[in-house]
């Protein structure tokens, strides 16, 4: 079937199998491999992207369902040469190690900061419950998200 | 001013944060076929038939191979003492021995086609009785390898003295379960193989590319130079990606058979069955001593579950044995073990690998002993730790601890947690009968790092035209931040800014040898090699500079601020690295040093953790509210990175204590075979950690550095577990096995209450 999406600001017209998952559409059809797959039960959140501005686990959405939608992946958050305040905060606070959960974690954090005005530690932890990380123990991720939430440029996305 | 010891941000990060890493599945391999494995659904069965007729006709199928087709020899454990007969076939032949064992492999043009075709392979099994736990395996009623005559993969029985506990006023015995857990790196296994002429190029999500290269060369009978292994970005390993698995090892065979490159990525559900598991020990502890708190004798007997085919898991008791007596000066210590095969996923190394098991055993034993004599658990520990003036200290199991201040670490942890105030709060809650009780767990630990395999590591440092530098390392970073730390070490000696130092690792064609990254070895072996190679390179460059300056080499110094050599006292005339590189011209050896470090031995990081939990006595729910960690890894090169290692370790320890367990039913069917069923710890179950700095440099290496990768896990696991028990101690609870799930805790409370009512 034919779908039209806007991915990272660029219109894409594609012919896809009806069963194709959004994450595989992004990775295998469009070649945007920044978004990762960490599980097959929608548990880990590594594949989190923004679908019309809201975070979704792209393994839980069919590409067909994204027809007509706008999608932002890690590659499109700020572009290859600069960083969004959330990305900057992750580096500054060492919120990543192996990097595998990172794209999904960053996208989830961007969405969380947009959606919840008065984030505190408990709210960040609850908000990121669906994004698993094995390296950081979440400590520095929480720190980074709280720091990013306080930066004036929080609406940069 | 030295760059070492500073919180330098990672230079690895921008890539991961903007475009994402390039992991195995991200590789774009021209013309590659996808490999999909068909896996056993039975724990133990005869394979009576494999019907691939229908599957062959599915779209995109290029080939299907079974164990009968593949002419590779079985893969031996490669460990001392493991019987050859227990070697693992690349694809199962005749018998399957665990759910998830690969029985066939499908090659398709596209990934989705592989899953479709694999579902159309019909396998007939004739079920055999399964043995699922290692203690039952001891009976030998069910044998995985009948020709071996028992299920013992590695015996480690040492003579036991009958009078071992004579003279002890108190002896406490307990069976502890150090449960099987899943390493769960966020990236599952992935890889690819292709032939270039008679050379195989293999990509592997792996922690030790040079070990992988040797494994491929060995299995295929190839000269080493005909194998190239590249570890692309690797999304975590935690020990489970040290060795190659059969799914990796078959890829070159498939690529040869198909005449095309072959690409493979498992699903998480496959990974939960086929990536190795960790821990899996049944431990019988017995501890004896005096009523005034002196421990006089300690015995640990381990039954290790090796899983269906012995791998690194069967070797874990050897590491446990090294650390049997922990931080304590116990006159008499005995250890024995047996590694057993069972109809379960093979076990491997997992963060700590044998040492968390040792620490969990001795720490729980200390608490049981403390409870029996009615003494505070922190006090009992302090009365038994090795005194500071006894280092280097040789334990009764023959391990030589380098240096320590175990009592100091306990004191620091008690102060930082305000232990007395916590005990007072606990007393208040107990007296008020609050249904939310608090528990305080204390652990004291020491562990061995860089303790398995040769202690040294390879490095090469070279100056490039223009005066930049390049560092090569035999370690295999996959999240640890070696690129940042190693370039810091080189910059410190060379006086070349970090941003002008390139970093090369994880490719056996670019780095001639390496031990990889495991066992918290990297800084003290590989970082040390970079440090020493950089110093040697400066010496070499000084000689060249001396020639150019017509001076005595001994008089030439390096001004590290500007990266410039000059005669001491006359800085106006000198030579920069760029000028030296130009002068060296075509002499390729002039400004290159390749060097293998040779540290004197392993090192022994130590520390103490205090965990605080709230336990709901009505529901059994546990909330970890605080985790205070003193971790002494000696000299710290980059505190940002070291803290990150500690955080991750703490989380994995807490996860084992409270939540995570790989479980099987009685027939060997896994019941935790994906991330919806397996309770991998998330942000909501953890607090922010309270880290306390302590640094006792080791005399073992020139950096003074000990390993930090696994300390967090080793210390936190028993601290958190003991905190849960402590919360219920006033009810008479002495022990709760891990993971301390609400059900287990609730049952412990109920049992204690019914005992009290009798």
Interface residues (C-beta under 8 A of the other chain):
Chain A: X17 X19 X20 X24 X27 X28 X31 X33 X34 X35 X36 X37 X38 X39 X40 X41 X42 X43 X44 X46 X74 X75 X77 X78 X79 X80 X81 X83 X87 X90 X91 X92 X94 X96 X97 X98 X99 X100 X101 X102 X103 X106 X121 X124 X125 X126 X128 X129 X130 X131 X132 X133 X134 X135 X136 X137 X138 X139 X140 X141 X142 X143
Chain B: X9 X10 X12 X13 X14 X15 X16 X17 X18 X19 X20 X21 X22 X23 X25 X26 X28 X111 X112 X183 X184 X185 X186 X187 X188 X233 X234 X235 X236 X238 X267 X268 X269 X478 X479 X480 X481 X640 X641 X643 X644 X647 X648 X649 X650 X651 X652 X674 X675 X676 X680 X682 X683 X684 X686 X688 X689 X712
